[in-house]
């Protein structure tokens, strides 16, 4: 959900210029944080090719119709459990709710700063099938869902910064329908793959057994890829690491990321403004998907997302890899306004 004070300072991508970082290749590690090559396209202009990574951006179609979540606040991100045909969504906790062990209801601002989130579980068609509260975890820019037998684990940011409410580590939480889980609970494992980083959030590539970690380090937005087994064992040597801003314009709002095959995908954009603003509905919005090759750090397509231009309110919120007709699909979510709440709609793009 847009917040001019919080989002500009914490969700704006920070890309520094300067010297080219040294290349390093050892033990399968690809470190690609060099400055943008001269032959890369202008980041201000969409790539003329129709694909971003493995996906054709001309194939957009609605995957999930506008759907209310358990709380009235806007969605921040979503993730799929394709094995069980489920969709999970994260949102910050709405104002006025009093959870267990709380002496009084809290405002939405207090919830954001504390990193309190609501997780909704629903069917692929948007039927609500459960919820839980994650208290003291983060903002929910991206997350992952890992089904294990009859259980489901949620990979989510954790140990939020006291000022911003955004995570600094990653936790793996057992889904507990109707429950409230605290980040301080000793039963919740936390992982610190990039010590000292801020704005940390995960995404999962279950097919490849990998974890994608988005983070800010030294004022720069980066993405690191780890083997899942190594990550769970506390071995944090990345398989790949890339600079997120290789072809993304400065001061764009980062709205999510995903990993599939050899590419990491980044979602950026802002909500519609009034007709006199810099992003009116008649413009079709400024939502973009960018792909980066994790092996080289090179840009592999930047495209304006043109689906659903007529939504009365259209803020990109979340990106995930799902399945469409047994094929991988790159999915983009939008937060839209209903009368007294926000809803999530999702569009998919196939190869």
N, C-alpha and C positions, 0 to 999 in steps of 0.2 A: 504494500500500500504506500502511496506517495506520502512523503513527509518532507517538505522543503528544507527543514532544518537538519533532520537526521540523514536523509538520503543523499543530499548533495555532498555532505562531508564524509559519509561512511560508505556509500554505494557508488560514488563516482570512481571510475577507473583512473588510477594514478600512473601515468607513464612518463618516466624521465627520459630525456635524451642522453647525450654524452657518449662516453667511450664504448667501444665494442667489448663485450665481456669475452673472456677467454673461452675457447671451445675445449670440451673435455669428453673423452670417450673411453670408458673403462668399465669392465664387468657388465657390459650390456647397457650402461647408462648413456642416455643421450641428453646432453645439456645444451639447450638452444636458446640462450638469452642474448644473442648478438643483436645489434641494431638492425633495423629494417633494411634488407638488401635494396640496392638501387633499382632493381628490375621489378620490385613489388608494385602492385597497383596503388594509386593514391587512396589512402584510407577514407577520404571524404566521399569517394565515389563507389557505388556498388560494382562488383565484378561483373563483366559482360557475360560470362559463362553462366549457364543455368544451374550448375551444381555448387553445393557447399559440401566439401568433403565427399561423402558417399551418397548424398541425398539431393534429389532434384527439387528445387524450390518452386517449380511450376505445378507440383502435384498436391498442393494444399487442399485438405478436406477436413470437415468437422469430425472429430473423434468423440468428444464429450460435449453435449449441449449445455447451455448455461445451467449451473447446478449450485444450490446453496450449500454451505458448509455448516459444521456444528455451531460455530460462533458467527457473529454477524460481520466481523472484520474481513478484510480482503485476503485472498490467498497469497502466500509468498512463494510457494513452490509445490511441486507434486512429484510423485514417483510411482512406478508400476510394480505390481506383483503379477507378472504375466502367467506364472505357473498356476495361480488360483483365480485369475481374472479379476483382480482387485486394483483399485487406485487409492493412494494415500495422499493427503494434502496437509500442509502446514500453514498456520496463520498465527499472528499474535493474538493474545487473549483479549477479548472485548472488555470494554469498561463496565464496571459495576458488578463483576462476578466475585464471589467470595468462596474460595476453595477451602479444603480441609486444613485445619491448623491456622487459618487466617482469622484475625480478630475483626476484620471489616472488609468490605468490598474495596477493590483497588481501581484506579483509573487506568485507561489504556496506556497513558504515558509512563506510568510507573511499571506497568507490565512489560513494555518495550525495553526500558532500561534494565529491568531485572532479567530479561531474556526468557519470559514466560510465553509458552506457545501451546496451541491446541492442535491436535492431530486428528483428522477425520479419516475413517476407512469407509470406502464405498465400493459398490459394484461398478463394472465397466460402463454401466448405463447411468450411474449417478445416484443409485439408491443407497442411502446411509446405512452402514452396517456396524457402526461402532465409533468410538472416539476415546481419546485419553488426553491428559494434560501433562506437558513437560515443563516443569517449573525450574527456572534458573539454567537454561541451556543456550539460548541465542535468538536470532532473528529468523532463521529458516530460509536463507537464500537458495540453498539446495540441500538435498538429503538423499539417502538410499534406503531401499527396502530389501531385506534378505530373508526369504522363507527357508526355514530349516525344519523339515518334518511338519509337525503340528504347530510349531512356533514361528513367530515372525520377529525379526530384529530390525530396529530402526537405527540407521547410521546417521548421526546428526551432530551439528556443532555443539560445543559445550564450553564450560568455564568462561562465561561471557565477560567481556571487558566491563568494568564498573561504570564507565561513562557512556559507552555506546550501546551496550546490550548485545553486541555481536560476539560470536564465539572466538576462542583462542585455541581450542583443542577439539577433539572429536570423541564422541561417545557412541557406544553400541548398546541400545536399550531394548529390552524385551517388551513387545506390545502388550498392554494390559487394558483391555476394554473397560472403560469407565473409571480407570484408575488415575492417580496423580503420582508422578514420579519426579523426585527432586534430583537435581544434578549433584547435590552433596551426598546423596545416598551412597554408602560405601559399597553397595552391591553393583553400582554402575561403573563399568570400566571406562577409563578415559585414556586417550592416546594423544601424544604430543609429537607429531611428525616433523614440525618445523618450529622449534622453540623460539619464542620471541615474536612469532608472526601474529598478525591481527586479521580480523575478518575471515576466519577460517571456516570453510564449509566443505562437505564431502559429496561425492556422487559415486555410484557403483556401476561397474561393468561386470555383471555376474557371469555372462558368457565367457569373458576373457579372464575371470578371476582377478580383477584389478580394482583399485580404489583411486579415484581422482580427488585431489585436494586443491581447492582454490584458496589462495591466501595472499595477503599483502606483506611484503618484506622489504624493509628499507624504502618504503613509499612507493613500491612497484607491485602491480598485480601479477602474480605468477600462478601457474598450474603445474602440479607434480603428480606423477602416476606411480603407484606402488603395486606390487603383487599383494593380493589380499592375505594370503597365508603369512607372508613376511610381516605385513602390517599388524596382524593380530598377535604375532609373536614379539612385537616391539622392535622389529628390524626396519629402520626407516631410510634405507638407501633407495632413492627413487630410480625407477626404470627409465623415466623420461622427465624432463623439466623444461617448460617453455615459458616465454614471456607472453602474457595475455594480450598485450597491446600491439602486437605486430602489425595489425591492420585495422584497429578500432580507433575511432576518433577520441580525442581527449574529452573528458567531462561527460561521457556517456554514462548513463546509469546501468550498472551491471545487474542483470536480472536472473542469471542462472547459467549453468554449464552442464555438459554431458560428455561422455566418452564412448566412442564406438570404433572398433578397428584401429586404424592408424591416425584417427583424427579426434581432436577435442573441439567441442562446439561451444560458442559463447553467445548468449542472448543479451542484447542491450536495447534500451529504449525508454521512453517516458509516456505518461498518460496524455490523452488529448487535452489541449488547452482550449480556451474560448476562441472564437473566430479571430480575435485580435491578437492572440498569443503566437508563439513560434511553432506550435504543433497542433493546429486546428484539425478538426475532423476531415475537412475537405482535402487536406494534404495526404490522407491515407495513413497518417501516423509516421513515426520515425523508428519503429521497431526493426532491428537488424539481427540476422544470424551470421556469425563469422566462424569459419573453420580454420584450424591450424594443424599442420602435420606434426605430430609429436616426435617424429624421428629427426626432423630438420628444423622445426620452429618456424617454417615458412607458411605464409598465408595460403589458404586453399579455397578461397571464395568468401565473399561478403555480399549479402543480399538483403534487400528490404523485404520485410514480410508484408505482403499485400492482402492476405486473407482477412475476411470480416471487417472491411473498412467502415461499414455503416454502424458498428456498435456505438451506442451513445456515449459510452466511456470505455476506453480500450487501453489498459496498461499491461504491458507484457510482464508476466509473473510466473517464472519457472520454465524449465526445459528438462526433458528426460527422453531416454530411448525406450520405446515401447514396441508393440507388434501390431501390424496391420495385415490381415490376410496371410499370416505366417511369415511375413517379411519384416525386417527391422524398419522402424519408423522413427524419425526425429520429430519430437512433439513439443509444441510451444503452447504455453498457457496464457490466458488473458484474464485479468480481473475486470469485471463489469459491475455497474451499479444497478441494483434493484431499488425498490421504494425505500426500504429501511435496512438494507444489508448489501453485502457484496456477494457476487457469485463467480464461479470458475468455469471457463469454457476452454477446451483444448483442441488444437488443430494439429494434424499430422502431415509429414512429408516423407515420401518413400523414394527408393533409389530408381 
